[in-house]
Amino acid sequence: MTRHPARRLCAFVFATWAGLAWAGDAPVVSDAWARATPPGMDVGAAYLVIQGGTKPDKLLGGTSDRAAMVHLHAVETKDGMAKMRAIESLEIPAGQRVTLAPQSNHLMLMGLSSPLVAGQTFLITLQFAHSEPQVVTVTVQPATAVSAPAPQKH
């Protein structure tokens, strides 16, 4: 087992470097959250932050066991009226931060299997045009929340 420690070290370093190089190409998702929904409501929304990788990409949507459909939606205000509409994709420029937030671009959760309850978590698998799918954990906040919770200090 220890006959070729230098080879094993080189293989480990190469694998680590290759993994870091690949990870740098892909967008990085953080701060995923959703608001609690009232009983009987079968729609909700999820919000998150995407930091673009070294190459541009597009968010295409997602899937979740908690919802029949996960679609991208945009909110546009025209003549003082906010209107929500489905969008095909969302550009993730290289090295740029894209925020999905209330009253803006967001993930619409349609056909919820049960209401979203504050304190719960659930998974969404995000689909990208060029990067591998990413599974993110979404934390459900109270219905009155306006942003992701502050990170907990340990």
DSSP file (Angstrom, degrees, kcal/mol; ACC not computed):
  #  RESIDUE AA STRUCTURE BP1 BP2  ACC     N-H-->O    O-->H-N    N-H-->O    O-->H-N    TCO  KAPPA ALPHA  PHI   PSI    X-CA   Y-CA   Z-CA
    1    1 A M              0   0    0      0, 0.0     3,-0.3     0, 0.0     0, 0.0   0.000 360.0 360.0 360.0 -32.2    0.0    0.0    0.0
    2    2 A T        +     0   0    0      1,-0.2     6,-0.0     2,-0.0     0, 0.0   0.166 360.0 106.4-104.6  19.9    2.8    2.4    0.7
    3    3 A R  S    S+     0   0    0      1,-0.3    -1,-0.2     2,-0.1     3,-0.2   0.856  91.5  25.8 -66.6 -34.1    5.0    1.3   -2.2
    4    4 A H     >  +     0   0    0     -3,-0.3     4,-2.1     1,-0.1    -1,-0.3  -0.491  66.4 153.2-129.9  63.4    4.3    4.4   -4.3
    5    5 A P  H  > S+     0   0    0      0, 0.0     4,-2.5     0, 0.0     5,-0.2   0.850  76.8  56.4 -63.2 -32.0    3.4    7.3   -1.9
    6    6 A A  H  > S+     0   0    0      2,-0.2     4,-2.5     1,-0.2     5,-0.2   0.903 107.3  48.8 -66.1 -39.6    4.7    9.8   -4.4
    7    7 A R  H  > S+     0   0    0      2,-0.2     4,-2.8     1,-0.2    -1,-0.2   0.923 112.2  48.2 -64.1 -43.8    2.4    8.5   -7.1
    8    8 A R  H  X S+     0   0    0     -4,-2.1     4,-2.5     2,-0.2    -2,-0.2   0.906 111.9  49.8 -64.0 -39.9   -0.6    8.6   -4.7
    9    9 A L  H  X S+     0   0    0     -4,-2.5     4,-2.8     2,-0.2    -2,-0.2   0.923 111.9  47.9 -64.1 -43.9    0.3   12.1   -3.7
   10   10 A C  H  X S+     0   0    0     -4,-2.5     4,-2.8     2,-0.2    -2,-0.2   0.916 112.2  49.3 -62.4 -43.0    0.5   13.2   -7.3
   11   11 A A  H  X S+     0   0    0     -4,-2.8     4,-2.6     2,-0.2    -2,-0.2   0.912 112.3  48.4 -62.7 -41.8   -2.8   11.5   -8.1
   12   12 A F  H  X S+     0   0    0     -4,-2.5     4,-2.6     2,-0.2    -2,-0.2   0.934 112.9  47.2 -63.5 -46.2   -4.4   13.2   -5.1
   13   13 A V  H  X S+     0   0    0     -4,-2.8     4,-2.8     2,-0.2    -2,-0.2   0.921 113.8  48.0 -62.7 -44.0   -3.0   16.6   -6.1
   14   14 A F  H  X S+     0   0    0     -4,-2.8     4,-3.0     2,-0.2     5,-0.2   0.930 112.7  48.0 -62.4 -45.6   -4.1   16.2   -9.7
   15   15 A A  H  X S+     0   0    0     -4,-2.6     4,-2.3    -5,-0.2    -2,-0.2   0.902 113.8  47.6 -62.6 -40.9   -7.6   15.1   -8.7
   16   16 A T  H  X S+     0   0    0     -4,-2.6     4,-2.3    -5,-0.2    -2,-0.2   0.937 113.7  46.9 -65.3 -46.4   -8.0   18.0   -6.3
   17   17 A W  H  X S+     0   0    0     -4,-2.8     4,-2.6     2,-0.2    -2,-0.2   0.920 112.9  49.2 -61.4 -44.6   -6.7   20.5   -8.8
   18   18 A A  H  X S+     0   0    0     -4,-3.0     4,-2.4     1,-0.2    -1,-0.2   0.903 111.1  50.2 -62.8 -41.2   -9.0   19.1  -11.6
   19   19 A G  H  X S+     0   0    0     -4,-2.3     4,-2.5    -5,-0.2    -1,-0.2   0.896 111.9  47.5 -64.2 -40.3  -12.0   19.3   -9.2
   20   20 A L  H  X S+     0   0    0     -4,-2.3     4,-2.0     2,-0.2    -2,-0.2   0.898 110.8  51.5 -67.9 -39.8  -11.2   22.9   -8.3
   21   21 A A  H  X S+     0   0    0     -4,-2.6     4,-0.9     2,-0.2    -2,-0.2   0.928 113.0  45.1 -63.4 -43.5  -10.8   23.9  -11.9
   22   22 A W  H >X S+     0   0    0     -4,-2.4     4,-1.1     1,-0.2     3,-0.8   0.926 111.2  52.9 -65.3 -43.6  -14.2   22.3  -12.8
   23   23 A A  H 3< S+     0   0    0     -4,-2.5     3,-0.2     1,-0.3    -1,-0.2   0.843 103.8  58.0 -61.8 -32.8  -15.9   23.8   -9.8
   24   24 A G  H 3< S+     0   0    0     -4,-2.0    30,-2.0     1,-0.2    -1,-0.3   0.796 102.2  54.8 -68.0 -27.8  -14.6   27.3  -10.8
   25   25 A D  H << S+     0   0    0     -4,-0.9    30,-0.9    -3,-0.8    28,-0.4   0.842  99.6  74.0 -71.2 -33.2  -16.3   27.0  -14.2
   26   26 A A  S  < S-     0   0    0     -4,-1.1    28,-0.1    -3,-0.2    31,-0.0  -0.473  90.4-104.7 -85.8 149.3  -19.7   26.3  -12.6
   27   27 A P        -     0   0    0      0, 0.0     2,-0.5     0, 0.0    25,-0.2  -0.354  31.3-134.2 -63.6 153.0  -22.0   28.8  -10.9
   28   28 A V  E     -A   51   0A   0     23,-2.7    23,-3.1    -4,-0.1     2,-0.4  -0.963  16.0-152.6-115.1 126.2  -22.1   28.6   -7.1
   29   29 A V  E     +A   50   0A   0     -2,-0.5     2,-0.3    21,-0.2    21,-0.2  -0.801  23.7 157.3-102.5 137.2  -25.5   28.8   -5.5
   30   30 A S  E     +A   49   0A   0     19,-2.6    19,-2.7    -2,-0.4   106,-0.0  -0.920  45.6  35.9-146.3 172.3  -26.1   30.1   -1.9
   31   31 A D  E     +     0   0A   0     -2,-0.3     2,-0.4    17,-0.2    -1,-0.1   0.818  65.5 179.1  53.2  42.7  -28.7   31.6    0.4
   32   32 A A  E     +     0   0A   0    105,-0.3   107,-1.7    16,-0.1     2,-0.3  -0.614  12.2 151.2 -78.1 129.3  -31.6   29.5   -0.9
   33   33 A W  E     -Ab  47 139A   0     14,-2.6    14,-3.2    -2,-0.4     2,-0.3  -0.968  26.4-163.1-152.1 164.5  -34.9   30.3    0.9
   34   34 A A  E     -Ab  46 140A   0    105,-1.8   107,-3.5    -2,-0.3     2,-0.3  -0.962  26.8-110.4-144.9 158.4  -38.7   30.3    0.5
   35   35 A R  E     - b   0 141A   0     10,-0.7    10,-0.3    -2,-0.3   108,-0.2  -0.679  39.3-102.6 -89.2 147.6  -41.5   31.9    2.4
   36   36 A A        -     0   0    0    105,-1.9    81,-0.2    -2,-0.3    -1,-0.1  -0.361  37.5-141.9 -61.5 147.6  -44.0   29.8    4.4
   37   37 A T        -     0   0    0     79,-2.2     3,-0.1     4,-0.1    81,-0.1  -0.865  16.4-107.4-114.4 150.7  -47.3   29.3    2.6
   38   38 A P    >   -     0   0    0      0, 0.0     3,-2.0     0, 0.0    78,-0.1  -0.331  50.4 -81.0 -70.5 157.1  -50.8   29.2    4.2
   39   39 A P  T 3  S+     0   0    0      0, 0.0     3,-0.1     0, 0.0    75,-0.0  -0.290 118.7  23.3 -55.1 139.8  -52.7   25.9    4.5
   40   40 A G  T 3  S+     0   0    0      1,-0.3     2,-0.4    -3,-0.1    74,-0.0   0.235  90.1 124.9  87.6 -14.3  -54.3   24.9    1.2
   41   41 A M    <   -     0   0    0     -3,-2.0    -1,-0.3     1,-0.1    75,-0.1  -0.665  37.3-175.0 -80.3 127.8  -52.0   27.0   -0.9
   42   42 A D        +     0   0    0     -2,-0.4    70,-2.7    -3,-0.1    69,-1.4   0.210  60.4  69.7-110.8  16.5  -50.3   24.9   -3.6
   43   43 A V  E     + C   0 110A   0     67,-0.2     2,-0.3    68,-0.2    67,-0.2  -0.966  51.7 150.5-129.1 150.5  -47.9   27.6   -5.0
   44   44 A G  E     - C   0 109A   0     65,-2.2    65,-2.9    -2,-0.3     2,-0.3  -0.879  30.9-121.1-156.2-173.4  -44.9   29.2   -3.5
   45   45 A A  E     - C   0 108A   0    -10,-0.3   -10,-0.7    -2,-0.3     2,-0.4  -0.990  10.5-152.2-142.4 149.5  -41.6   30.8   -4.5
   46   46 A A  E     -AC  34 107A   0     61,-2.6    61,-2.4    -2,-0.3     2,-0.3  -0.941  10.8-164.8-122.9 147.8  -37.9   30.2   -3.8
   47   47 A Y  E     +A   33   0A   0    -14,-3.2   -14,-2.6    -2,-0.4     2,-0.3  -0.910  16.5 150.7-130.3 153.3  -35.1   32.7   -3.9
   48   48 A L  E     - D   0 100A   0     52,-0.9    52,-3.4    -2,-0.3     2,-0.4  -0.972  38.5-106.9-168.2 175.5  -31.3   32.3   -3.9
   49   49 A V  E     -AD  30  99A   0    -19,-2.7   -19,-2.6    -2,-0.3     2,-0.5  -0.966  23.8-163.8-119.4 135.3  -28.0   33.9   -5.0
   50   50 A I  E     -AD  29  98A   0     48,-3.0    48,-3.0    -2,-0.4     2,-0.7  -0.980   4.7-158.8-121.2 121.7  -26.0   32.5   -7.9
   51   51 A Q  E     -AD  28  97A   0    -23,-3.1   -23,-2.7    -2,-0.5    46,-0.2  -0.891  27.4-123.6 -97.5 118.1  -22.3   33.5   -8.3
   52   52 A G        -     0   0    0     44,-3.4   -26,-0.1    -2,-0.7    42,-0.1  -0.267  22.0-136.7 -61.9 145.2  -21.3   33.0  -11.9
   53   53 A G        -     0   0    0      2,-0.5    42,-2.0   -28,-0.4   -28,-0.3   0.164  44.7 -70.9 -81.4-155.7  -18.3   30.8  -12.5
   54   54 A T  S    S+     0   0    0    -30,-2.0   -29,-0.2    40,-0.2    40,-0.1   0.634 120.3  48.4 -79.6 -13.3  -15.4   31.4  -14.9
   55   55 A K  S    S-     0   0    0    -30,-0.9    -2,-0.5   -31,-0.2    40,-0.2  -0.951  94.6-103.7-124.9 146.3  -17.7   30.8  -17.9
   56   56 A P        +     0   0    0      0, 0.0     2,-0.3     0, 0.0    -2,-0.1  -0.302  45.7 170.7 -63.9 153.3  -21.2   32.3  -18.6
   57   57 A D  E     -E   92   0A   0     35,-2.2    35,-3.1    -4,-0.1     2,-0.4  -0.868  26.0-125.2-149.3 179.9  -24.1   30.0  -18.1
   58   58 A K  E     -E   91   0A   0     -2,-0.3    71,-2.3    33,-0.2     2,-0.5  -1.000  13.6-134.6-136.5 135.1  -27.9   30.0  -18.0
   59   59 A L  E     -EF  90 128A   0     31,-2.8    31,-2.0    -2,-0.4    69,-0.2  -0.798  22.4-178.1 -83.8 127.5  -30.3   28.8  -15.3
   60   60 A L  E     -     0   0A   0     67,-3.2     2,-0.3    -2,-0.5    12,-0.3   0.619  46.7 -89.6-103.1 -16.7  -33.0   26.9  -17.0
   61   61 A G  E     - F   0 127A   0     66,-1.0    66,-2.8    10,-0.1    -1,-0.4  -0.981  43.3-118.0 140.5-153.4  -35.3   26.0  -14.0
   62   62 A G  E     -GF  70 126A   0      8,-1.5     8,-0.7    -2,-0.3     2,-0.3  -0.963   4.9-121.1-168.1-176.9  -35.4   23.1  -11.6
   63   63 A T  E     + F   0 125A   0     62,-1.7    62,-2.9    -2,-0.3     2,-0.3  -0.961  22.0 178.4-139.3 156.0  -37.2   20.2  -10.1
   64   64 A S  E >   -G   67   0A   0      3,-0.6     3,-0.8    -2,-0.3    60,-0.1  -0.977  36.8-132.8-157.3 145.7  -38.2   19.3   -6.5
   65   65 A D  T 3  S+     0   0    0     58,-0.4    59,-0.1    -2,-0.3    -1,-0.1   0.705 109.0  60.9 -68.3 -18.8  -40.1   16.5   -4.7
   66   66 A R  T 3  S+     0   0    0     57,-0.4    47,-2.6     1,-0.1    48,-0.4   0.635 108.2  40.4 -83.9 -14.5  -42.1   19.3   -3.0
   67   67 A A  E <   -GH  64 112A   0     -3,-0.8    -3,-0.6    45,-0.3    45,-0.2  -0.989  66.3-139.3-139.2 144.8  -43.6   20.8   -6.2
   68   68 A A  E    S+     0   0A   0     42,-0.9     2,-0.3    43,-0.8    43,-0.2   0.849  95.8  17.8 -66.2 -33.7  -45.0   19.4   -9.4
   69   69 A M  E     - H   0 110A   0     41,-2.3    41,-2.7    -6,-0.1     2,-0.5  -0.997  57.6-165.1-141.5 143.7  -43.2   22.1  -11.4
   70   70 A V  E     +GH  62 109A   0     -8,-0.7    -8,-1.5    -2,-0.3     2,-0.3  -0.947  26.5 171.8-127.6 108.2  -40.3   24.6  -10.7
   71   71 A H  E     - H   0 108A   0     37,-2.2    37,-3.4    -2,-0.5     2,-0.4  -0.833  34.7-113.4-119.0 154.0  -40.3   27.4  -13.3
   72   72 A L  E     - H   0 107A   0     15,-0.5    15,-2.2    -2,-0.3     2,-0.3  -0.699  37.8-176.2 -81.5 135.4  -38.3   30.6  -13.6
   73   73 A H  E     -IH  86 106A   0     33,-2.7    33,-2.4    -2,-0.4     2,-0.3  -0.967  13.1-156.2-132.5 150.6  -40.5   33.7  -13.3
   74   74 A A  E     -I   85   0A   0     11,-2.8    11,-2.4    -2,-0.3     2,-0.5  -0.918   9.7-143.8-120.8 150.5  -39.7   37.4  -13.7
   75   75 A V  E     -I   84   0A   0     -2,-0.3     2,-0.4     9,-0.2     9,-0.2  -0.975  20.2-177.0-114.7 125.0  -41.6   40.4  -12.2
   76   76 A E  E     -I   83   0A   0      7,-2.9     7,-3.1    -2,-0.5     2,-0.6  -0.964  16.2-145.6-122.5 139.2  -41.9   43.5  -14.3
   77   77 A T  E     +I   82   0A   0     -2,-0.4     2,-0.4     5,-0.2     5,-0.2  -0.914  23.3 169.6-107.0 124.5  -43.5   46.7  -13.3
   78   78 A K  E >  S-I   81   0A   0      3,-2.7     3,-1.8    -2,-0.6    -2,-0.0  -0.993  70.1  -8.6-136.6 126.8  -45.3   48.7  -16.0
   79   79 A D  T 3  S-     0   0    0     -2,-0.4    -1,-0.1     1,-0.3     3,-0.1   0.857 130.1 -55.2  55.2  38.1  -47.5   51.7  -15.4
   80   80 A G  T 3  S+     0   0    0      1,-0.2     2,-0.5    -3,-0.0    -1,-0.3   0.489 115.6 114.5  78.1   2.8  -47.3   51.0  -11.6
   81   81 A M  E <   -I   78   0A   0     -3,-1.8    -3,-2.7     2,-0.0     2,-0.5  -0.920  58.8-142.8-111.0 128.2  -48.6   47.5  -12.0
   82   82 A A  E     -I   77   0A   0     -2,-0.5     2,-0.4    -5,-0.2    -5,-0.2  -0.752  21.1-173.1 -87.7 130.9  -46.4   44.5  -11.2
   83   83 A K  E     -I   76   0A   0     -7,-3.1    -7,-2.9    -2,-0.5     2,-0.4  -0.984  12.6-148.1-127.6 137.1  -46.8   41.6  -13.5
   84   84 A M  E     +I   75   0A   0     -2,-0.4     2,-0.3    -9,-0.2    -9,-0.2  -0.840  21.6 172.8-103.2 138.8  -45.3   38.1  -13.2
   85   85 A R  E     -I   74   0A   0    -11,-2.4   -11,-2.8    -2,-0.4     2,-0.1  -0.997  33.9-108.0-144.7 149.6  -44.4   36.1  -16.3
   86   86 A A  E     -I   73   0A   0     -2,-0.3     2,-0.3   -13,-0.2   -13,-0.3  -0.481  33.0-160.1 -71.6 144.1  -42.6   32.8  -16.9
   87   87 A I        -     0   0    0    -15,-2.2   -15,-0.5    -2,-0.1     3,-0.1  -0.950  19.8-135.6-126.0 150.7  -39.2   33.1  -18.5
   88   88 A E  S    S-     0   0    0     -2,-0.3     2,-0.3     1,-0.2    -1,-0.1   0.877  79.8 -15.8 -70.7 -40.4  -37.2   30.4  -20.4
   89   89 A S        -     0   0    0    -17,-0.0     2,-0.4   -28,-0.0   -29,-0.2  -0.962  55.4-128.1-159.1 168.3  -33.9   31.0  -18.8
   90   90 A L  E     -E   59   0A   0    -31,-2.0   -31,-2.8    -2,-0.3     2,-0.1  -0.986  29.2-123.6-131.7 121.1  -31.8   33.4  -16.7
   91   91 A E  E     -E   58   0A   0     -2,-0.4   -33,-0.2   -33,-0.2    -2,-0.0  -0.388  18.5-165.2 -64.7 134.6  -28.4   34.6  -17.9
   92   92 A I  E     -E   57   0A   0    -35,-3.1   -35,-2.2    -2,-0.1   -39,-0.2  -0.864  16.6-150.9-119.4  92.3  -25.6   33.9  -15.3
   93   93 A P    >   -     0   0    0      0, 0.0     3,-1.8     0, 0.0   -41,-0.2  -0.290  31.6 -88.7 -64.8 148.9  -22.6   36.1  -16.6
   94   94 A A  T 3  S-     0   0    0      1,-0.3   -40,-0.2   -40,-0.1   -41,-0.1  -0.340 109.4  -0.6 -57.3 129.4  -19.1   34.8  -15.8
   95   95 A G  T 3  S+     0   0    0    -42,-2.0     2,-0.3     1,-0.2    -1,-0.3   0.484 106.8 118.9  71.6   3.0  -18.0   36.1  -12.4
   96   96 A Q    <   -     0   0    0     -3,-1.8   -44,-3.4   -43,-0.2     2,-0.4  -0.726  61.9-124.8-104.8 152.7  -21.2   38.1  -11.8
   97   97 A R  E     -D   51   0A   0     -2,-0.3     2,-0.5   -46,-0.2   -46,-0.2  -0.809  21.4-169.0 -95.7 132.1  -23.7   37.7   -9.0
   98   98 A V  E     -D   50   0A   0    -48,-3.0   -48,-3.0    -2,-0.4     2,-0.5  -0.989   7.0-158.9-121.3 126.4  -27.4   37.1   -9.9
   99   99 A T  E     -D   49   0A   0     -2,-0.5     2,-0.6   -50,-0.2     6,-0.3  -0.915   9.2-157.4-112.0 126.8  -30.0   37.3   -7.1
  100  100 A L  E     +D   48   0A   0    -52,-3.4   -52,-0.9    -2,-0.5     6,-0.2  -0.914  36.5 154.9 -96.9 122.3  -33.4   35.8   -7.2
  101  101 A A    >   -     0   0    0      4,-1.4     3,-1.4    -2,-0.6    46,-0.1  -0.907  48.3 -68.8-146.1 164.2  -35.5   37.7   -4.8
  102  102 A P  T 3  S+     0   0    0      0, 0.0     3,-0.1     0, 0.0   -27,-0.0  -0.289 119.9  18.0 -56.0 144.4  -39.1   38.8   -3.9
  103  103 A Q  T 3  S+     0   0    0      1,-0.3     2,-0.2   -29,-0.0     3,-0.1   0.705 126.5  60.3  63.3  23.6  -40.6   41.2   -6.5
  104  104 A S  S <  S-     0   0    0     -3,-1.4    -1,-0.3     1,-0.1    -4,-0.1  -0.671 106.7 -26.3-148.6-159.0  -37.9   40.1   -9.0
  105  105 A N  S    S+     0   0    0     -6,-0.3    -4,-1.4    -2,-0.2     2,-0.3  -0.406  73.8 152.5 -61.4 140.6  -36.7   37.0  -10.7
  106  106 A H  E     - H   0  73A   0    -33,-2.4   -33,-2.7    -6,-0.2     2,-0.6  -0.964  49.4 -96.7-159.5 170.8  -37.6   33.9   -8.7
  107  107 A L  E     -CH  46  72A   0    -61,-2.4   -61,-2.6    -2,-0.3     2,-0.5  -0.901  36.4-145.7 -98.1 119.6  -38.3   30.2   -8.9
  108  108 A M  E     -CH  45  71A   0    -37,-3.4   -37,-2.2    -2,-0.6     2,-0.7  -0.758   5.6-153.3 -88.7 126.9  -42.0   29.6   -8.9
  109  109 A L  E     -CH  44  70A   0    -65,-2.9   -65,-2.2    -2,-0.5     2,-0.4  -0.896  18.7-176.0-102.4 110.8  -43.1   26.4   -7.1
  110  110 A M  E     +CH  43  69A   0    -41,-2.7   -41,-2.3    -2,-0.7   -42,-0.9  -0.888  59.7  20.7-115.3 140.3  -46.3   25.1   -8.5
  111  111 A G  E    S-     0   0A   0    -69,-1.4   -43,-0.8    -2,-0.4    -1,-0.2   0.924  78.6-160.0  73.4  46.3  -48.3   22.1   -7.4
  112  112 A L  E     - H   0  67A   0    -70,-2.7   -45,-0.3    -3,-0.3    -1,-0.1  -0.323  15.8-141.7 -58.0 137.4  -46.8   22.0   -3.9
  113  113 A S  S    S-     0   0    0    -47,-2.6    -1,-0.2     1,-0.2   -46,-0.1   0.753  83.0  -8.7 -73.7 -24.1  -47.3   18.6   -2.3
  114  114 A S  S    S-     0   0    0    -48,-0.4    -1,-0.2   -73,-0.0     3,-0.0  -0.956  94.0 -73.3-162.5 161.0  -48.0   20.3    1.1
  115  115 A P        -     0   0    0      0, 0.0     2,-0.5     0, 0.0   -73,-0.1  -0.225  48.7-111.9 -59.6 150.4  -47.7   23.8    2.5
  116  116 A L        -     0   0    0    -81,-0.2   -79,-2.2   -78,-0.1     2,-0.4  -0.756  35.8-157.7 -82.7 125.5  -44.2   25.2    3.2
  117  117 A V    >   -     0   0    0     -2,-0.5     3,-2.4   -81,-0.2    23,-0.3  -0.903  24.1-103.0-113.0 131.8  -43.8   25.5    6.9
  118  118 A A  T 3  S+     0   0    0     -2,-0.4    23,-0.2     1,-0.3     3,-0.1  -0.218 108.2  28.0 -51.8 135.0  -41.2   27.9    8.6
  119  119 A G  T 3  S+     0   0    0     21,-2.8    -1,-0.3     1,-0.4    22,-0.1   0.101  96.3 113.1  97.6 -20.9  -38.2   26.0    9.8
  120  120 A Q    <   -     0   0    0     -3,-2.4    20,-2.9    19,-0.1    -1,-0.4  -0.347  50.9-153.1 -76.3 162.7  -38.5   23.2    7.3
  121  121 A T  E     + J   0 139A   0     18,-0.2     2,-0.3    -3,-0.1    18,-0.2  -0.950  14.0 175.8-129.1 156.5  -36.0   22.5    4.5
  122  122 A F  E     - J   0 138A   0     16,-1.8    16,-3.5    -2,-0.3     2,-0.4  -0.961  26.4-109.6-151.4 167.0  -36.4   20.9    1.1
  123  123 A L  E     - J   0 137A   0     -2,-0.3   -57,-0.4    14,-0.2   -58,-0.4  -0.791  20.6-172.9-106.4 142.8  -34.3   20.3   -2.0
  124  124 A I  E     - J   0 136A   0     12,-2.2    12,-3.0    -2,-0.4     2,-0.7  -0.999  16.2-146.7-126.4 133.4  -34.4   21.8   -5.4
  125  125 A T  E     -FJ  63 135A   0    -62,-2.9   -62,-1.7    -2,-0.4     2,-0.3  -0.900  19.7-149.1 -98.5 114.5  -32.3   20.5   -8.2
  126  126 A L  E     -FJ  62 134A   0      8,-3.4     8,-1.8    -2,-0.7     2,-0.5  -0.657   3.7-147.0 -86.9 137.6  -31.3   23.4  -10.5
  127  127 A Q  E     -F   61   0A   0    -66,-2.8   -67,-3.2    -2,-0.3   -66,-1.0  -0.897  15.0-170.6-106.8 130.9  -30.8   22.8  -14.2
  128  128 A F  E     -F   59   0A   0      3,-0.6   -69,-0.2    -2,-0.5   -39,-0.0  -0.826  29.5-126.1-117.2 157.5  -28.2   24.9  -16.1
  129  129 A A  S    S+     0   0    0    -71,-2.3   -70,-0.1    -2,-0.3    -1,-0.1   0.874 105.9   8.6 -68.4 -37.9  -27.5   25.1  -19.8
  130  130 A H  S    S+     0   0    0    -72,-0.3     2,-0.2     2,-0.1    -1,-0.1   0.676 116.3  70.9-119.5 -26.0  -23.8   24.3  -19.5
  131  131 A S  S    S-     0   0    0    -73,-0.2    -3,-0.6     1,-0.1     3,-0.1  -0.511  87.7 -92.1 -95.1 162.5  -23.0   23.2  -15.9
  132  132 A E        -     0   0    0     -2,-0.2    -1,-0.1     1,-0.1    -2,-0.1  -0.324  56.1 -87.0 -64.1 152.5  -24.0   20.0  -14.1
  133  133 A P        -     0   0    0      0, 0.0     2,-0.4     0, 0.0    -6,-0.2  -0.300  44.2-146.9 -58.2 148.2  -27.3   20.1  -12.2
  134  134 A Q  E     - J   0 126A   0     -8,-1.8    -8,-3.4    -3,-0.1     2,-0.6  -0.984   3.3-145.0-124.2 130.3  -26.9   21.4   -8.6
  135  135 A V  E     - J   0 125A   0     -2,-0.4     2,-0.4   -10,-0.3   -10,-0.2  -0.823  23.9-174.1 -92.2 125.1  -29.0   20.2   -5.6
  136  136 A V  E     - J   0 124A   0    -12,-3.0   -12,-2.2    -2,-0.6     2,-0.5  -0.925  22.9-128.6-121.5 146.6  -29.6   23.1   -3.2
  137  137 A T  E     - J   0 123A   0     -2,-0.4     2,-0.5   -14,-0.2  -105,-0.3  -0.832  22.1-154.9 -93.7 125.3  -31.2   23.1    0.2
  138  138 A V  E     - J   0 122A   0    -16,-3.5   -16,-1.8    -2,-0.5     2,-0.5  -0.875   3.1-150.2-103.1 128.7  -34.0   25.6    0.6
  139  139 A T  E     -bJ  33 121A   0   -107,-1.7  -105,-1.8    -2,-0.5     2,-0.5  -0.868  14.8-132.6-100.2 128.1  -34.8   26.9    4.1
  140  140 A V  E     -b   34   0A   0    -20,-2.9   -21,-2.8    -2,-0.5  -105,-0.2  -0.695  25.2-167.4 -84.5 124.9  -38.4   27.9    4.7
  141  141 A Q  E     -b   35   0A   0   -107,-3.5  -105,-1.9    -2,-0.5   -23,-0.1  -0.589  36.2 -74.3-102.4 165.6  -38.7   31.3    6.5
  142  142 A P    >   -     0   0    0      0, 0.0     3,-2.2     0, 0.0    -1,-0.2  -0.209  49.5-106.7 -56.2 155.0  -41.8   32.9    8.1
  143  143 A A  T 3  S+     0   0    0      1,-0.3  -108,-0.1  -108,-0.2    -2,-0.0   0.724 119.5  57.2 -58.6 -22.8  -44.3   34.3    5.6
  144  144 A T  T 3  S+     0   0    0      2,-0.0    -1,-0.3  -109,-0.0  -109,-0.0   0.470  78.5 124.2 -88.6  -1.9  -43.3   37.8    6.5
  145  145 A A    <   -     0   0    0     -3,-2.2     3,-0.1     1,-0.1    -4,-0.1  -0.257  37.8-174.4 -61.8 144.2  -39.6   37.3    5.6
  146  146 A V        +     0   0    0      1,-0.2     2,-0.3     2,-0.1    -1,-0.1   0.481  66.4   9.7-116.1  -9.2  -38.1   39.7    3.0
  147  147 A S  S    S-     0   0    0    -46,-0.1    -1,-0.2  -113,-0.1     3,-0.1  -0.965  92.0 -67.8-158.5 172.8  -34.6   38.1    2.6
  148  148 A A        -     0   0    0     -2,-0.3    -2,-0.1     1,-0.1  -115,-0.1  -0.302  62.0 -97.4 -63.6 150.1  -32.5   35.1    3.4
  149  149 A P        -     0   0    0      0, 0.0    -1,-0.1     0, 0.0     3,-0.1  -0.326  42.9 -98.7 -66.7 153.0  -31.6   34.6    7.1
  150  150 A A        -     0   0    0      1,-0.1    -3,-0.0    -3,-0.1     0, 0.0  -0.462  49.1 -95.4 -67.8 143.3  -28.3   35.8    8.3
  151  151 A P        -     0   0    0      0, 0.0     2,-0.3     0, 0.0    -1,-0.1  -0.313  41.7-112.9 -60.4 143.3  -25.7   33.1    8.5
  152  152 A Q        -     0   0    0     -3,-0.1     2,-0.4     2,-0.0     0, 0.0  -0.596  24.8-133.6 -78.2 135.6  -25.4   31.6   12.0
  153  153 A K              0   0    0     -2,-0.3    -1,-0.0     1,-0.1     0, 0.0  -0.748 360.0 360.0 -89.6 137.3  -22.1   32.2   13.8
  154  154 A H              0   0    0     -2,-0.4    -1,-0.1     0, 0.0    -2,-0.0   0.398 360.0 360.0-103.9 360.0  -20.5   29.2   15.5
